[in-house]
Amino acid sequence: MTHTHQEYMHQEYLVTLNVPPSIEEALVDSLLMLETQHGFSSFPVNAHHHKNKGLSLAEQVSGRQKRIRFQMYVDVQGLPSLLAQLKQEFAGAGIQYWVLPVIEKGVV
């Protein structure tokens, strides 16, 4: 029995966004409009990076940059439209993002 590539594709992904605090509210509004099936969470994080590009003097001294992290589960059909909307609405805003396949999730 042969397996196609499609059978191994993940059906759901965890999308993580690190955004500047200045666009937090705009991003919340945008994500609510998309109505992601499972909602999303957000929390403050400190981003640490060896490059000082775009950091304020205080951030350069402390070695950290305040960011708001958003995380959401997105199904394989919704992922392209989410990424396209973010790239269109927030071009040049400095949003870092990554997408990871969800292997398992549940409630215990």
N, C-alpha and C positions, 0 to 999 in steps of 0.2 A: 504494500500500500504506500503510495507516495503522498507526501504532505506538501501543500502549497504554502508559499510565504504567508498568505493571508491568514492561515490557521494559527500562526504564531504571533500575529500582530496583537498588541495589547488593545483592549477596548476602552480603557480609562487611563487618564494621566493626571499627575499632580503637577500643577503649574505654580511656580513660585516667582513672585515679582518683588524686587527691592526698589522702592521709589523714594524720591526726595519728599520730605514732609510737606513742602509747599504745594504738591499736587495730590495729596492724600484725598481731600474731599472730591475733587474732580474725578479721581479714579474710582472712588466708591460709587459715585453717581453713574459712571460709565458701566461698571460691573453690575450694578443693580438693573440697569437697562437690558443687559444681556440675559438676565435671569438665569444664571448658571444653576443647573438642576439641584446641586447640593449646597448652594450658598458659598460663602467664602469666609475666611478668617483673616484678621490683620492684627499686627502687634509691632511695637517698636523694637528695632534692632540697632546695634552698632556695627557699621561696616568698617573693616580694617583692611588697608591696602598699602603697599609700599610706595605707590605713586601718589604724589600730592596734587595731581591735576584736579582742579575744581574745588579744592578744599579751602575753607576759610582759614585764617591764621589760627584761630582757636582750635579748629579741627586738626591742623597740622601739628600743633603743640601736643594735643591729647592723643593723636594717632588714631582717631576714630571719627567716623562720619555718621550722623544720625540718619536712619532710614526707617521707612515703614515697610514691613514685609506683609505681603498678601499671599495667601495660599488657597487654592481651590482645586477641586476635582472636576475634570472636564472629560466628556466622552470623546471618542475618536472622531465623531461627526462634528462636534462643537469646537474642537481645537483650532482648525484653520480660521474660522470666523473670529474667534477670540483674538488670535495673534494678529490677524489683519486689522481688526478694529483698533487694537492698541497701537500698532505701527502707524495707522492713519491719524488717530486722535492725538497721540502723544509723541509724535516724531521729534527727536532732539531733546526730549525731557530728561534723559539720563536714567531711564528705567532699565535695570538689569533683570533678565528673566532666564529661567531654565525650566525644562519640561522633563519629567521623569515618568517612566511607565509604573503603573500601580500593579503590583503582583498580587496583593491580597489586601482586603480591608474588611472591617466588620465592627461589631460592638460586643464587648465581653461583659 
